[in-house]
């Protein structure tokens, strides 16, 4: 038996650990006492000990905040340099000067780019105006979705380049400039390489997962912050940020790199947007709900993200339907705000299912049918029970039921 391995050795080790902890507690108490004496001794006249202590705490806190800010600035600069380095590795001819492509590429893109859709004119009211121009139609399709869908189709057109930093009206928008420009430049390089104008090696994306992952994560975090506390009208820059994100994840050549490295982050982003819709209790929340809903529909343009988003929405709508049925059966109050907020989710779900049925080239094995089975289970009975008191919600459930049953999706 090794020394110290018996019961006596274990007891001695435990006693030693206990002694160390007691010493640490004692030193902590002595340190606090010494600090208190130092504060009392150095306290300026005319101030109480409490006031002086609070003053010192604020001073230290400001210094810590200053260091944190400096670290964030340096980290952002490191990411920007890594982005620039990666772009140059992919395509050396694509020179970056102050965050812009070289002159030849810029001239070429000026001839082909079209202006993105701006939400500014749509979202200038207080949030209570639900005009036909911007409302969802009977199938839950945003009337401006078709125009935006055309604008984000990278196989047919190029998006407007990222606006210069001067157009970014807030510090939050400025923090998104680097990732938005980086992703936009990748899209430009892909377009020019497909046309044979530039030679590009996109295998470099596999060698630098850090830059892709952090760039996309930074963009998603920034959009989440905006949707949590939106300001209207939405700036052109934020509209462009969404357009660049959607263009990137729907590009056949580039989306695979994002999904490999950022799938969990994208899933988290979708869940956050759904919760933002459900939890928003502001009186003038309908503009914000429309903006978030529009982004979710656009995310569904990627087949993999669409299938997981359908499953997420089916789960949320099913849970609410069951809660509403339970509240009706035991005659208790239900959350009227959540009831109102569930309709945007139903509209998004209808739109995604409609797209699912219209696209015959979608692989059936990609769709997670487990939530479909749960959703359809006892759905007819739920609709029957809720139809008298909640006819509109029951109608949405019925229409989703019809779309699910008509979709050519093999779940077994």
C-alpha positions as CSV (number, residue, x, y, z in Angstrom):
1,X,0.0,0.0,0.0
2,X,1.3,3.4,-1.0
3,X,2.0,6.0,1.8
4,X,-1.0,8.1,2.5
5,X,-3.5,5.8,0.6
6,X,-5.0,4.3,3.8
7,X,-7.8,5.7,5.9
8,X,-5.4,7.7,8.0
9,X,-3.9,9.3,4.8
10,X,-7.4,10.2,3.5
11,X,-8.3,11.8,6.8
12,X,-5.0,13.8,6.9
13,X,-5.7,15.0,3.3
14,X,-9.2,16.1,4.2
15,X,-7.9,17.9,7.3
16,X,-5.3,19.7,5.2
17,X,-8.0,20.8,2.6
18,X,-10.2,22.0,5.5
19,X,-7.3,24.0,7.0
20,X,-6.6,25.7,3.6
21,X,-10.2,26.7,3.3
22,X,-10.3,28.1,6.8
23,X,-7.1,30.1,6.1
24,X,-8.6,31.4,2.8
25,X,-11.7,32.5,4.7
26,X,-9.6,34.2,7.4
27,X,-7.4,36.0,4.8
28,X,-10.6,37.2,3.1
29,X,-12.0,38.6,6.3
30,X,-8.7,40.3,7.2
31,X,-8.5,41.8,3.7
32,X,-12.0,43.2,3.9
33,X,-11.2,44.6,7.3
34,X,-8.0,46.2,6.0
35,X,-9.9,47.7,3.1
36,X,-12.5,49.1,5.4
37,X,-9.8,50.8,7.5
38,X,-8.1,52.1,4.4
39,X,-11.3,53.7,3.1
40,X,-12.0,55.2,6.5
41,X,-8.5,56.6,6.8
42,X,-8.5,58.1,3.2
43,X,-12.0,59.4,3.3
44,X,-12.1,63.0,2.3
45,X,-13.9,65.4,4.7
46,X,-17.5,66.1,3.9
47,X,-18.3,62.6,2.7
48,X,-19.6,59.6,4.6
49,X,-17.9,56.2,4.4
50,X,-20.9,54.9,2.4
51,X,-20.7,57.7,-0.2
52,X,-16.9,57.4,-0.5
53,X,-17.2,53.6,-0.9
54,X,-19.8,54.0,-3.7
55,X,-17.6,56.5,-5.4
56,X,-14.6,54.1,-5.3
57,X,-16.8,51.3,-6.6
58,X,-18.0,53.4,-9.6
59,X,-14.4,54.4,-10.4
60,X,-13.2,50.8,-10.5
61,X,-16.3,49.8,-12.5
62,X,-15.6,52.5,-15.1
63,X,-12.0,51.3,-15.4
64,X,-13.2,47.7,-15.9
65,X,-15.7,48.9,-18.5
66,X,-13.0,50.8,-20.3
67,X,-10.7,47.8,-20.5
68,X,-13.6,45.6,-21.7
69,X,-14.4,48.2,-24.4
70,X,-10.7,48.2,-25.5
71,X,-10.7,44.4,-25.7
72,X,-13.9,44.4,-27.8
73,X,-12.4,46.9,-30.2
74,X,-9.2,44.9,-30.5
75,X,-11.1,41.6,-31.1
76,X,-13.2,43.3,-33.8
77,X,-10.0,44.5,-35.5
78,X,-8.5,41.0,-35.3
79,X,-11.7,39.6,-36.9
80,X,-11.6,42.3,-39.6
81,X,-8.0,41.5,-40.5
82,X,-8.7,37.8,-40.6
83,X,-11.6,38.5,-42.9
84,X,-9.4,40.5,-45.2
85,X,-6.7,37.8,-45.1
86,X,-9.2,35.1,-46.0
87,X,-10.6,37.1,-48.9
88,X,-7.2,37.6,-50.3
89,X,-6.4,33.9,-50.0
90,X,-9.6,33.0,-51.8
91,X,-9.0,35.6,-54.6
92,X,-5.8,37.6,-54.5
93,X,-7.0,39.9,-57.3
94,X,-9.9,41.0,-55.1
95,X,-8.0,43.7,-53.3
96,X,-9.7,45.4,-50.4
97,X,-9.1,49.1,-49.9
98,X,-10.9,50.6,-46.9
99,X,-13.4,47.7,-47.0
100,X,-14.3,48.1,-50.6
101,X,-13.6,45.9,-53.7
102,X,-11.1,47.0,-56.2
103,X,-12.1,49.4,-58.9
104,X,-12.6,46.9,-61.7
105,X,-15.0,44.8,-59.6
106,X,-16.8,47.9,-58.3
107,X,-17.3,49.2,-61.8
108,X,-18.7,45.8,-63.0
109,X,-21.0,45.5,-60.0
110,X,-22.3,49.0,-60.4
111,X,-23.7,47.9,-63.8
112,X,-25.5,44.9,-62.5
113,X,-26.6,45.7,-58.9
114,X,-30.2,46.6,-58.1
115,X,-31.4,48.5,-55.1
116,X,-32.7,46.4,-52.2
117,X,-36.2,46.7,-50.9
118,X,-36.4,49.3,-48.1
119,X,-38.8,48.9,-45.3
120,X,-38.4,52.5,-44.2
121,X,-41.5,53.7,-46.1
122,X,-43.5,50.6,-44.9
123,X,-42.9,51.0,-41.2
124,X,-43.4,54.7,-40.4
125,X,-46.7,54.5,-38.6
126,X,-47.2,53.7,-34.9
127,X,-47.6,50.0,-35.4
128,X,-51.4,50.0,-35.4
129,X,-51.9,50.5,-39.1
130,X,-52.5,47.2,-40.9
131,X,-53.0,48.4,-44.5
132,X,-53.6,45.8,-47.2
133,X,-50.3,46.8,-48.9
134,X,-48.2,45.3,-46.1
135,X,-50.5,42.8,-44.4
136,X,-50.3,39.0,-44.9
137,X,-52.8,37.7,-47.4
138,X,-55.2,34.8,-46.8
139,X,-52.4,32.3,-47.0
140,X,-50.1,34.2,-44.7
141,X,-47.9,35.5,-47.4
142,X,-46.4,38.9,-46.9
143,X,-47.4,41.0,-49.8
144,X,-43.9,42.4,-50.1
145,X,-42.3,39.0,-49.8
146,X,-42.4,38.3,-53.5
147,X,-40.5,41.5,-54.3
148,X,-37.9,40.8,-51.5
149,X,-37.7,37.2,-52.7
150,X,-36.7,38.4,-56.1
151,X,-34.1,40.7,-54.6
152,X,-32.4,38.1,-52.6
153,X,-32.2,35.5,-55.4
154,X,-28.5,35.5,-56.1
155,X,-28.9,33.3,-59.1
156,X,-30.7,36.1,-61.0
157,X,-29.2,39.3,-59.6
158,X,-26.6,40.9,-57.4
159,X,-27.6,42.8,-54.3
160,X,-26.6,46.3,-53.6
161,X,-23.2,46.5,-51.9
162,X,-23.1,47.3,-48.2
163,X,-23.7,51.0,-47.6
164,X,-20.7,52.9,-46.3
165,X,-20.2,53.3,-42.6
166,X,-21.7,56.8,-42.7
167,X,-25.1,55.3,-43.4
168,X,-25.0,53.3,-40.2
169,X,-26.9,55.5,-37.8
170,X,-26.1,53.6,-34.5
171,X,-23.2,52.0,-32.8
172,X,-25.0,48.7,-33.0
173,X,-25.2,49.0,-36.8
174,X,-21.5,49.9,-37.0
175,X,-20.7,46.7,-35.2
176,X,-22.4,44.8,-38.0
177,X,-20.5,46.6,-40.8
178,X,-17.5,44.2,-40.9
179,X,-19.4,40.9,-41.0
180,X,-21.9,42.3,-43.5
181,X,-19.2,43.6,-45.8
182,X,-17.2,40.3,-45.5
183,X,-20.2,38.1,-46.5
184,X,-21.1,40.5,-49.3
185,X,-17.6,40.4,-50.7
186,X,-17.7,36.6,-50.7
187,X,-21.0,36.8,-52.7
188,X,-19.3,39.2,-55.1
189,X,-16.3,37.0,-55.6
190,X,-18.6,34.0,-56.2
191,X,-20.6,35.9,-58.8
192,X,-17.5,37.1,-60.6
193,X,-15.8,33.7,-60.5
194,X,-18.9,32.0,-62.0
195,X,-18.8,34.5,-64.8
196,X,-15.1,33.7,-65.4
197,X,-13.9,37.2,-64.6
198,X,-12.0,36.2,-61.5
199,X,-10.3,33.0,-60.4
200,X,-11.2,32.0,-56.8
201,X,-10.3,29.1,-54.5
202,X,-13.2,28.6,-52.1
203,X,-11.6,25.6,-50.5
204,X,-9.9,28.2,-48.3
205,X,-13.2,28.5,-46.4
206,X,-12.7,25.1,-45.0
207,X,-9.3,26.0,-43.6
208,X,-10.6,29.0,-41.6
209,X,-13.7,28.0,-39.8
210,X,-13.1,30.7,-37.1
211,X,-13.6,33.6,-39.5
212,X,-16.7,32.3,-41.0
213,X,-18.2,31.2,-37.7
214,X,-17.5,34.4,-35.9
215,X,-18.6,36.6,-38.8
216,X,-22.0,34.9,-39.1
217,X,-22.4,34.8,-35.3
218,X,-21.7,38.5,-35.0
219,X,-24.3,39.2,-37.7
220,X,-26.9,37.0,-36.1
221,X,-26.3,38.4,-32.6
222,X,-26.6,42.0,-33.9
223,X,-29.9,41.2,-35.7
224,X,-31.2,39.5,-32.5
225,X,-30.4,42.7,-30.5
226,X,-32.3,44.8,-33.0
227,X,-35.4,42.6,-33.1
228,X,-35.5,42.5,-29.3
229,X,-35.7,46.3,-29.2
230,X,-36.5,47.5,-32.7
231,X,-36.5,51.1,-33.8
232,X,-38.7,52.2,-36.8
233,X,-38.4,53.0,-39.6
234,X,-35.8,50.3,-40.2
235,X,-32.6,51.7,-41.6
236,X,-31.5,50.7,-45.1
237,X,-28.3,49.2,-43.5
238,X,-30.3,46.7,-41.4
239,X,-32.4,45.8,-44.4
240,X,-29.3,45.2,-46.3
241,X,-27.8,43.0,-43.5
242,X,-30.8,40.7,-43.6
243,X,-30.6,40.6,-47.4
244,X,-26.9,39.6,-47.3
245,X,-27.6,36.9,-44.7
246,X,-30.4,35.4,-46.8
247,X,-28.3,35.6,-50.0
248,X,-25.5,33.8,-48.3
249,X,-27.5,30.9,-46.9
250,X,-29.4,30.4,-50.2
251,X,-26.3,30.5,-52.4
252,X,-25.7,26.9,-53.6
253,X,-21.9,27.2,-53.4
254,X,-21.5,29.1,-50.1
255,X,-24.4,28.0,-47.9
256,X,-22.8,24.6,-47.2
257,X,-19.9,26.3,-45.5
258,X,-22.2,28.3,-43.3
259,X,-24.4,25.3,-42.4
260,X,-21.4,23.2,-41.5
261,X,-19.9,25.8,-39.1
262,X,-22.9,27.8,-38.0
263,X,-25.9,25.4,-38.0
264,X,-26.3,25.5,-34.2
265,X,-26.1,29.3,-34.2
266,X,-28.7,29.6,-37.0
267,X,-31.0,27.2,-35.1
268,X,-30.5,29.4,-32.0
269,X,-31.3,32.5,-34.1
270,X,-34.5,31.0,-35.4
271,X,-35.6,30.0,-31.9
272,X,-34.9,33.5,-30.6
273,X,-36.9,35.1,-33.3
274,X,-39.9,32.8,-32.6
275,X,-39.7,33.6,-28.9
276,X,-39.5,37.3,-29.7
277,X,-42.8,37.0,-31.6
278,X,-44.5,35.0,-28.8
279,X,-43.3,37.2,-25.9
280,X,-43.7,40.7,-27.4
281,X,-46.4,42.4,-25.3
282,X,-45.9,46.0,-26.6
283,X,-49.0,47.8,-27.7
284,X,-47.4,48.9,-31.0
285,X,-45.7,45.6,-31.6
286,X,-47.2,44.7,-35.0
287,X,-44.5,46.4,-37.0
288,X,-41.9,44.4,-35.1
289,X,-43.8,41.2,-35.5
290,X,-44.0,41.8,-39.2
291,X,-40.3,42.4,-39.5
292,X,-39.4,39.3,-37.5
293,X,-41.9,37.2,-39.5
294,X,-40.5,38.4,-42.8
295,X,-37.0,37.3,-41.7
296,X,-38.2,33.9,-40.7
297,X,-39.9,33.4,-44.0
298,X,-36.7,34.4,-45.8
299,X,-34.7,32.0,-43.7
300,X,-37.0,29.3,-44.9
301,X,-35.7,29.7,-48.4
302,X,-32.8,27.4,-47.4
303,X,-34.3,23.8,-47.5
304,X,-32.4,22.5,-44.5
305,X,-33.3,25.6,-42.3
306,X,-36.9,25.5,-43.7
307,X,-37.5,21.9,-42.5
308,X,-36.2,22.5,-39.0
309,X,-38.2,25.8,-38.9
310,X,-41.4,24.0,-39.9
311,X,-40.8,21.5,-37.1
312,X,-40.2,24.3,-34.6
313,X,-43.4,26.2,-35.7
314,X,-45.5,23.1,-35.6
315,X,-44.3,22.4,-32.0
316,X,-45.1,26.0,-30.9
317,X,-48.5,26.1,-32.5
318,X,-49.4,22.6,-31.2
319,X,-48.4,23.5,-27.6
320,X,-50.5,26.7,-27.7
321,X,-53.5,24.9,-29.2
322,X,-53.3,22.3,-26.3
323,X,-53.0,25.1,-23.7
324,X,-55.9,26.9,-25.2
325,X,-58.0,23.8,-25.2
326,X,-57.1,23.1,-21.6
327,X,-58.0,26.7,-20.6
328,X,-61.4,26.3,-22.3
329,X,-62.1,23.0,-20.7
330,X,-61.5,24.2,-17.1
331,X,-62.9,27.7,-17.8
332,X,-59.8,29.6,-17.0
333,X,-58.4,32.8,-18.5
334,X,-55.9,32.5,-21.4
335,X,-53.1,34.9,-22.4
336,X,-54.7,37.2,-24.9
337,X,-51.3,38.7,-26.0
338,X,-49.9,35.2,-26.8
339,X,-53.2,34.4,-28.6
340,X,-52.7,37.4,-30.8
341,X,-49.0,36.6,-31.3
342,X,-49.6,33.0,-32.4
343,X,-51.1,34.2,-35.7
344,X,-47.9,35.4,-37.2
345,X,-46.4,32.0,-36.5
346,X,-49.4,30.3,-38.2
347,X,-48.9,32.6,-41.2
348,X,-45.2,31.8,-41.4
349,X,-46.0,28.1,-41.1
350,X,-48.5,28.3,-44.0
351,X,-46.0,30.1,-46.2
352,X,-43.3,27.6,-45.6
353,X,-45.6,24.6,-46.2
354,X,-46.9,26.3,-49.3
355,X,-43.3,26.5,-50.6
356,X,-42.8,22.9,-49.6
357,X,-45.6,21.7,-51.7
358,X,-44.7,23.8,-54.7
359,X,-41.1,22.6,-54.8
360,X,-41.0,19.1,-56.1
361,X,-37.2,18.9,-55.9
362,X,-37.1,19.0,-52.1
363,X,-35.6,15.8,-50.6
364,X,-38.1,14.1,-48.4
365,X,-35.4,12.7,-46.1
366,X,-34.5,16.2,-45.0
367,X,-37.8,16.9,-43.3
368,X,-38.2,15.9,-39.6
369,X,-41.7,14.4,-39.7
370,X,-41.9,13.7,-35.9
371,X,-43.5,17.1,-35.2
372,X,-45.9,16.6,-38.1
373,X,-47.2,13.3,-36.5
374,X,-47.6,15.0,-33.1
375,X,-49.3,18.0,-34.7
376,X,-51.9,15.9,-36.6
377,X,-52.6,13.7,-33.7
378,X,-56.1,14.6,-32.3
379,X,-56.0,17.8,-34.4
380,X,-59.6,17.3,-35.7
381,X,-60.9,17.0,-32.2
382,X,-59.0,20.1,-31.1
383,X,-60.4,22.1,-34.0
384,X,-63.9,20.9,-33.3
385,X,-63.6,21.9,-29.6
386,X,-62.1,25.4,-30.3
387,X,-64.1,26.3,-33.4
388,X,-67.0,28.0,-31.6
389,X,-65.0,30.2,-29.2
390,X,-61.9,30.6,-31.4
391,X,-63.1,30.4,-35.0
392,X,-60.1,32.3,-36.5
393,X,-57.5,30.2,-34.8
394,X,-59.4,27.0,-35.7
395,X,-59.5,28.1,-39.3
396,X,-55.7,28.5,-39.3
397,X,-55.3,25.1,-37.7
398,X,-57.5,23.6,-40.4
399,X,-55.6,25.3,-43.2
400,X,-52.2,24.0,-41.8
401,X,-53.8,20.6,-41.6
402,X,-54.8,20.7,-45.3
403,X,-51.3,21.8,-46.3
404,X,-49.6,19.1,-44.2
405,X,-51.8,16.4,-45.7
406,X,-51.3,17.7,-49.3
407,X,-47.6,18.1,-49.0
408,X,-45.6,15.4,-50.8
409,X,-43.5,14.5,-47.8
410,X,-42.5,11.0,-46.9
411,X,-42.1,10.9,-43.1
412,X,-41.4,7.2,-42.7
